[in-house]
C-alpha cells in the first residue's frame, strides 16, 4: 500500500537550524549566507538579526547593533513556536545580546550550538563592543558544541601569538579550558599550507585543503553554517566539520565574480 504522508507530516520530518547573526546587504555573509547553506542541505532555516551592516564588495563600511529588546523579542517569539535542531551565532555585537542568547539557550534547552566568533571585519571594522569577548567566554562557550575561530580571532580569545601548527594546538587547548566542548581553529591565515586544527580535549584532528588565491566573501559563515546544518542532520562532529570543509572548497571553486564597480572580491557559490 502506498504510504501517503500529509503536508504536516512531511514538514515535521524536515530538520531545522537557527542562525543568530548580522544582516549583510550583499547576501554573501551573515544570516543570508547561513540560510542559503541551510537550504543547500535541505535543512529549514530560521534567523534572528543582531545587527545591520552597510557593506559592499570592498568590505564593511558601517555597523549598528539592534537593541537587545528587539533581539530577545525575535528569539522568544520564534522559539515559543519552534525548536531548532541546531543553531549558530555570528556577529553578536555586544554583551547584552550574548547574555540574551545564553538565557534563550537555557530557557528553551537548545542543543548543537556552533559559535562563529566574528569580531572584526576584513576591512578592519570592529563588529563586537567592549566586553563581548569576555561574555562569549563565560556564558556561551560552555553551552557550545564547537567554536570556529580563525587565527586572528583565536589570538584575541587566548592572548597567544599564533604563527604555526604548534601554536594553533596550544590555542585549542586554551579554548577547552574556557569550557567549550570542541574547537576548530581555521588556518587560512598561516603563511604555509592552510591547516584547520580540531580539538575536543582528547584528540587533535587536522583538516587540510589547497590554498586558493584571491579574496572570497563569507567563507567563515559558510563553514560554520555547514557545520550547523550537519549537526542538525545528526552527523558526528568531526564528520560535520569535514563535510563543511568540502562545502567551502566547492563554494570557492564555483565562486561568482559578480558584476560590480570594484574588482577582486568573489562571492561563494553556495
N, C-alpha and C positions, 0 to 999 in steps of 0.2 A: 504494500500500500504506500502511496506517495505521502511523504511526510511534509505537510504544508504548514509552514510557520506563519504566524501573524506578523504584521509590521512591528508590533510592540515586542514580540519575542526576538526578532532579528535585531532590533535596536538595543535591546538589553544585552545581547551577546557581544556587542562591539566593545572593545576596550577603550578607555578614555585616559586623557592626560591633561594636566593643567600647567600653563606657563604663567608665571608672575614676573613681569619684566617691563622694559621700556618700549615705547612706541617709536618705530623707525619709519619715516615717510617714504624712504626708498624701497621698503619691503625686503631689504637684503639681510636684515638682522632683527634682533628683538622679537616681540611677540608675533610679528608677521612671519618671519623666517621659521620660528618654532612651530607655528600652526601648519605651515607648508610641510615641514618634516613629519609632524604627526600624521598628516593626511597621507603622506607617501607610504606610511606603514599601515594604513587603514586603521589608525587609532584616532578616535574623535577628539578634537582639541577644544579645550576651554581656555580662556585667557582673562587676566586681570592686569591692567596697566598700572605701573608705579610712577612713570614719568613720561614726559613728552619731549622728544628731541627735535631740533631743527638741523638736518644734515643732508648732504648730497654725496656724490662720489668722491669728494675731496675730504670728507670727514664730518665730525660733529661740530656744529657752529654754536649751538646753544642747547641747554637742557634745563628743564624745570620739573621738580618733583611734584606729584599730585599730593593733595592734602591727605594726611593719614586717615581722616574720617572717610574720604572717598575710597581709598584703597580697601579699608576694612569693610565698607558697605558693599563694594563689589564682591568681595570674597564671601561675606556672610550670606548674602542673597543667593549666590551661586551654590555654596556648599550646603545650604539648607535643603537643596533640591537634588544635588548630585554629589557622589563621592568618587573622585578620580582614582584610577588605578596607580598612577604615578604623578609626580609633579616636579617642576624645576623652577629655580629662581634665576633671574638675570640681574639687570640693574635694579638695585633696591633703594638707592639714593640717600636714605637717612635712617637713623636709629629708630624712630617711631615705626617706620614701615617694617623693619626687622622684627621689632617686638610684636607687631600685629601678626606677622606671619607665624612667629613662634606660638602665639596664642591660638591662632587658627588651626595649626597642625595639632596642637594638644587637644583642643576642643572637639575637632572633627576626626581625631585619630587617623590622620593621613599618613600614608606609608610611601616608601620609594621616593624620597626627596633627593633630587640632584641639585647641587649648588654650583652654578657657574658664576664665580665671584667677579663680575665685571666692575672694575674700579676706575679705569682710565681709558678713554677712547684713544684710538691710534693717533689722532691729531693732538693729543695731549690734554684734552678737556677732561676735568675731573667729573666722574659720574657717581661719586659717593661723598657725602658730607662727613665732617669730622666725627669720629666715634663709631662709624659704620663697621669698620674692620673689627674692632673690639666686640661689637654687638654680634656680628656674624660668628666670631669665635665662640663666644659664651653662650649664645642662645640657639643658633641654627646648626652649627657643626655637630653637636651631639644628637640631633634629630635626623641627620643626613645619611643616606646610603653611600653617597660618594660626593666629593668635591672635585672640580675640574679646573684648577688654576693654570694659567700659562706661567712662564718663568718670572716675568716682572710681578705678577700678582702673588706668586709663591714667595718672592723676596719680600714683598710688603707684609705678608702674614707672618713669615718666620724670622725676619730680620737677618737672613742669610744672604751672602753674595753667591749666586749660583752660576758657575762657569762650565761645569762638566757633569758627567753622569753621576759621579760620587756625591757631588753637591746636591743633585736632584734627589738622590736616595736619602741623604740626611734631612733635607727639607720634608720629604714624605714622612719620615719618622716623626718629625715635629707635628705634622698635621694629625697623626694618630694620637699624639699626646694631647692635642686640643680636644679630642673626644669624637672626631669623625670616624666612621667605621672603615672607610677606604678613601683613597685619594688617587687621582691620576694627574700627574704634572705633565703638561704638554711641552714638548721640547722644540717647538718651531723656532725659538729664539736662539738656539745653540748655533755656534758657527760651524760645527761639524754636522754629520748626518742627523736629521731630526729623530729623536727617540722620546716616546712618551713613557713615563715611569708610573706603573700601577703598584700600589702597596696597600695591604689590608691589615697590617700589623703582624702578619706571619710570613707572607711570601711576596717577593717582587716579581712582577711580570713586565717585560719590556715589549713595547709595540713600536715597530719601525715602519717608515714609509719614505718613498723618494721625495726629495725636495723639489718643489715646482717653483720656478722663477715667476715673479710678478706679484701684484697685490690683489688679494681676494677679500671680498667683504662678507663678514658673517660666519667665518669658519668655526669660531668658538661656540656660537649659538647653535649652529647645525650639529656640531659634535655633541654638545650636552643635550640637545633636544632628541637626537637619535638614541642616546643612552636612555633617556626618559621613556621614549616610545618602546624601546626593547624591554625595559623593566615592566612597563605596563602589560606587555605581552608575556610576562613571566619568564623572560630569559635570565639565566645566571649572569651575574655582574660582569665577569671577565668576557663572556660571550657578547654581552650588550656593548661593551667597550670596543671589542674587536670589530663588531658589525658597524659601530658608529665611525670607527676609523675608515672602514671601507666606504661608508656613505660620504664622508668628507672628500676622500680621494676621488671618488666618481664625480662628485659635485664640482670639484676643481677642474677635472679633465673636461667636463662639459660646460665650463663656465661661459656665461654670456657677456660679450663685450657690447653692452647696450649703447645705443646712440645717446651720447651726452656731450656737453660742450668742452669737457675736460678729457684728459687721457690717463690711462694707467690702471684704474680700478676696474676689476671684473666682478661680476655678480654670479654667485654659485647657481648651478643647475640643480635645484633641489627636486 
